[in-house]
Amino acid sequence: MDKIAVGVVRSSHGMRGLMRVHSLSGETGHFLRLSEVSLRKEGREADFAVEKCAEAAGGVLLKLKGIDSPEEARKYSSWEVWVPRDKAA
């Protein structure tokens, strides 16, 4: 399936592994319907199930399965968030 970048991980948020994500389109509603995403950076890719997503100032807060601490979330800072084209805004 064809994928497209919809956001960029900016930082970790809180103590449970949440990530602050900047939406590339400025729209955030489509993030709330995601069940899985791929994170990509410099030829590397990691797939994750979405546990939780909430709108926040300047983007969204995203909780991915298996990322449970601020240290783990920070590892993905500046990675792009990719989704199937039909799930994008």
C-alpha positions in Angstrom: 0.0 0.0 0.0 1.1 3.5 -0.8 2.2 5.5 2.3 2.6 9.2 2.9 4.3 11.3 5.7 1.8 13.1 7.8 3.9 14.3 10.7 7.2 14.6 12.5 8.0 13.5 16.1 9.2 16.6 17.9 9.7 15.5 21.5 8.6 13.2 24.3 5.8 14.3 26.6 5.2 13.1 30.1 6.4 10.0 31.8 4.6 7.3 29.9 6.2 7.4 26.5 3.9 9.9 24.8 5.3 11.7 21.7 4.5 15.3 20.7 3.9 15.2 16.9 3.8 18.1 14.5 1.3 17.6 11.7 2.8 18.4 8.2 -0.6 19.4 6.8 -1.8 21.4 9.8 -4.8 19.1 10.2 -4.9 16.8 13.2 -8.3 15.0 13.1 -7.0 12.1 10.9 -4.4 11.2 13.6 -7.3 10.4 16.0 -8.5 7.6 13.7 -5.1 5.9 13.2 -4.6 2.3 14.4 -1.0 1.9 13.2 1.9 4.1 11.9 5.4 3.7 10.6 8.2 5.9 11.8 11.0 6.6 9.3 14.3 8.3 9.4 17.4 8.0 7.2 16.4 4.7 5.6 15.3 3.1 8.9 11.7 2.2 9.5 9.7 0.9 12.6 6.0 0.0 12.6 3.9 0.5 15.7 0.3 0.1 16.8 -1.3 3.3 18.1 -2.5 3.0 21.7 -3.7 6.5 22.2 -3.9 9.8 20.4 -5.1 13.3 21.5 -5.0 16.7 20.0 -2.7 19.2 21.7 -1.4 22.7 21.0 0.6 22.7 17.8 -0.2 19.1 16.9 -1.0 15.8 18.6 0.2 13.6 21.4 0.7 10.0 20.2 1.2 6.9 22.4 2.6 3.9 20.5 2.6 0.3 21.7 6.0 -0.6 23.2 7.2 2.9 23.8 6.6 3.3 27.5 9.1 5.9 28.8 10.3 9.4 27.9 13.8 7.9 27.1 12.3 5.5 24.5 10.1 8.2 23.0 13.1 10.6 22.7 14.9 8.0 20.5 12.3 8.8 17.8 12.7 12.6 17.9 12.8 14.0 14.3 11.4 10.7 12.8 8.6 11.1 10.3 5.2 9.6 10.9 4.0 7.6 7.8 0.5 6.2 7.2 -1.4 4.6 4.3 -2.4 7.4 1.9 -6.1 6.7 2.5 -5.6 7.5 6.2 -4.0 10.9 5.7 -5.8 14.3 5.8 
